[in-house]
Amino acid sequence: EDKGEDESKEEDNGSQQNRASRRKNYQRKNRDGKKAREEGSQKKDRGKTAPTKDQKESENKEKKTTKRGKEGENKQKKDRKNSTSSASSNSSDEESLSEEELAMLKEQVEQKKKLISTMRNKPWRMVKKLSVLREAQDFVEKFEGALGKGKGKKLYAYKMMMAKKWVKFKRDFENFKTQCIPWEMKIKEVESHFGSSVASYFIFLRWMYGVNLVLFGLIFGLVIIPEVLMGMPYGSMPRKTVPRAEQATAMDFSVLWDFEGYIKYSALFYGYYNNQRTIGWLKYRLPMAYFMVGISVFGYSLMVVIRSMARNANESTADGDDDNFIFSWKMFTSWDYLIGNPETADNKFASITTSFKESIVDEQESNKDENIHLRRFLRVLANVLIICCLCGSGYLIYFVVKRSQTFSKMQNVGWYERNEVEIVMSLLGMFCPPLFETIAALENYHPRIGLKWQLGRIFALFLGNLYTFLLALMDDVNEKLAEEDVVKNITHWTLLGHHNSSAGNDSTVTPPPLDPADVPRGPCWETTVGIEFVRLTVSDILVTYITILVGDFIRACFVRFVNYCWCWDLEAGFPSYAEFDISGNVLGLIFNQGMIWMGSFYAPGLVGINVLRLLTSMYFQCWAVMSSNVPHERVFKASKSNNFYMGLLLLILFLSLLPVAYTIMSLPPSFDCGPFSGKKRMYDVIQETIELDFPLFVAKIFSYVANPGLIIPAILLMVLAIYYLNAVSEAYQRANAELKKKMQMQREEEKNKRNNKASTNPMLQDLEDLLTPSTKTESPPKQTEDKKIESPNGTSPVRKPGRGEVLDGSPMAGGRGAAFIPPSPVFVTQPRTLGVRAPYPGQPRPWGHPLGPVPGRGRGQPCY
Amino acid sequence: SVSHSQITRLYSRFTSLDKGENGTLSREDFQRIPELAINPLGDRIINAFFPEGEDQVNFRGFMRTLAHFRPIEDNEKNKDQNGPEPLNSRSNKLHFAFRLYDLDKDDKISRDELLQVLRMMVGVNISDEQLGSIADRTIQEADQDGDSAISFAEFVKVLEKVDVEQKMSIRFLH
């Protein structure tokens, strides 16, 4: 069977060979360039005089060597010129030749067709059958058209042309696609100067911008624009009118800047919306839409975060292996030969340098070997210190918040007492991160891992910030709720009184409606919350931008220009230029996003502000980083997946979902503002819609589904499914790791084998044996001895007895028993001493095979 | 293996580069190509155009060197190994690249040669010591027979998974 396979292979090779030369000729025939003609005929000559494979091979070798020689030497080049000229003189009999070629080609096609029809009967493996079949079909398809006269040929030419056009189109399209990715060039430029870690922040920013655009589209398209177009106009009802008392100052800038006045009574905030069930001629159910959009903002965000996390996880496992030749690849392939623009070239130089630096850092990290106990002790110490810091600041925040609650009840408190919480918070935010960084220096992590720790710690600190903010807000809301009850009665009585008074005067005339500006109204806590979030966001934007301007740009200008007349070197010495603060920026972005998620339900316009912010900060920060920052001292490569950022984002998303869900589920909406006014709870709008707009049975189904008896088992089922899937994925992971290890060992083995092949000289081998222990200190000399003892057994290159069999010395190991061993998969060919010889799979350099006959090539194809 | 239109295109390019208008190109003519002037290995690539000891190259020589850069097309890829090898084959491309690094033509890339290339690529931004360790590391990765130099076979092995066909192609002509 094997033999047959070999034969067919040979035949195949032969036919392929012919085919190649045929094709060459065919191509030549289609062209009329002189050069092409020469070359083609040359090749044709070669192809013709090669009836058997062996002859051909030897001839090729000859050709190759002569060719190589020619390239170097001048004299032979002239020879070649002669030969080519003779070839061109031969071109007179070209026509007949090509006829012959054509006939052969035809024959070939026939042969292939026959092969396709008889494929079923061949005793080949399925894989081979399939591949041969595919090849044959391709061949027939390609050349059948070419052989035919007239129409077929034209069709073929047309096909070829279209194929070419298609390739070109695809390439253009790819280019176009890259151009369409927003800010790709900007980010690449930053990456080339500052390394992938800084670039990862900008990529994250861009991703965030995309998500926010979608949210913006949802909210504006489904809530704000319908309200503006079809809702009642401004001034038609109390909730849409500025109260009389505020009207005088409603357009002042200072008022507008605080989001009071006209801005407060606009579609940007919750309170403006009317509780009318349907609006406009479309009968658009605005309250319903408002509620659904509020939910789907969270739904979409959750989905998108989790999906991109999953994709990142996939990617990071997809191309994680093969880091054997990092430096070599960088060395030999990093330059892009198509670069023609000096600026791009500068970037490329910078990026090559950066990537080398990144690799050096990685390398240093992996080669680090020192006192592991000291290291562990220091790490524990650092963590203890940081936990102390966090606890301390947590307690401080708690204490200050408590105090501020007592202060707020007192009268006549000073400025400091009123702003104590904010001051403490910002002081903590200013001093803790550098403190953490200092402590983190103890741990001496790789900067990439260090960044993660730093992020996590600052995140914990910022959570305190969030907690105080929410606490203050909840107090506020409760206060407003109490106030509302009072106002509700007043409003009721006012309206009633108005009616009565007008009715008393003249009962026949309908009373003139009370001006909407004069109606007393509740505090509308939803709008207050919304305004609070908007203010926070805006002030955050300002603080960020001013920090960048002062801390980076002005500092850079100072360092740069004052340096000429200063006592010490400012650039190298104390102030120097700022580094780009990755952790701070990432966390700022994440917390800002949390604010947006929390606030967007009560201030639909908030997302618009955020979109603007992200857009400007993309340009602003790119400019700032390129103009006034210096790369990090240890440029490090970002991890392939920025799942850590995503994880933090997910956490924040979850945390910001909680308060919103709480307010929706358990606080009563204000009675006189917002789309849900008049209802007991906000989610009543769903029930209402189901009852009024859907047929009865839907309501019934809904009530069944909402039954706890159904929900609890469903949750249980989900938990079980999660458990099961988790177990499965763990099993897969284990299998994956195992396979990876195997592959690595195999590669190692191949290396060893080739090594042995290369050093056939026994003298050299001995020398290498001597050198082995000294060059590789990790390998104890005992192992080499073991190898020597065992090596005489391992003579047979291909069918070696499996390792286990020899070790327990079963009778199957020798003699005829070996015949029972199934046809060996590749990894069986590894020598039995594998476990001893290659204890470290990642070892770059193998040891020479010690003694005994040189093993053959195994079944692998020769590589060169 | 270059088509007619490609040749005419190249020829017009050749004549436009040829400032002396004598049918040959000198080194200075090549230096005028921005892609080559910028390339850290530009000089070496230009050298590859010139046969040993000459400083002029005619159109034929020009074409022969450029043929290395022609992309491999799909229909050529699955051609078997034994056939007459076109200049743009993978191994020829690799060999061309190898010669760019192998300055003293001993068919081995030594540590010094690597260092030279490194200096050209990263300039003064990385200290000599680090450059040395990069070069050592590169050799350590690629070296299989322990002679602390990279032979062509090792070079091929290193770049086995790199898409040389793409990297060493200039999209001239289509």
Interface residues (C-beta under 8 A of the other chain):
Chain A: N13 Q16 Q17 A20 S21 R23 K24 Q27 R31 D32 G33 K35 A36 E39 K43 R46 G47 K53 K56 E57 N60 K63 K64 E71 G72 E73 N74 K77 K81 E135 K142 K164 K168 D322 N324 F325 I326 F327 S328 W329 M331 F332 T333 S334 W335 Y337 L338 I339 G340 N341 P342 A345 F349 I352 T353 F356 K357 S359 I360 E363 K751 R754 N755 A758 S759 E768 L771 P844 R845 P846 G848 C863 Y864
Chain B: S1 V2 S3 H4 I7 I33 P34 E35 I38 N39 P40 L41 P51 E52 G53 E54 R60 M63 F69 N75 N78 K79 D80 N82 G83 P84 E85 A97 Y101 L114 V117 L118 M121 V122 G123 N125 I126 Q130 S133 I134 R137 T138 Q140 E141 A142 D143 Q144 D145 G146 I150 F152 A153 F155 V156 K157 V158 L159 E160 K161 V162 V164 K167 M168 I170 R171 H174
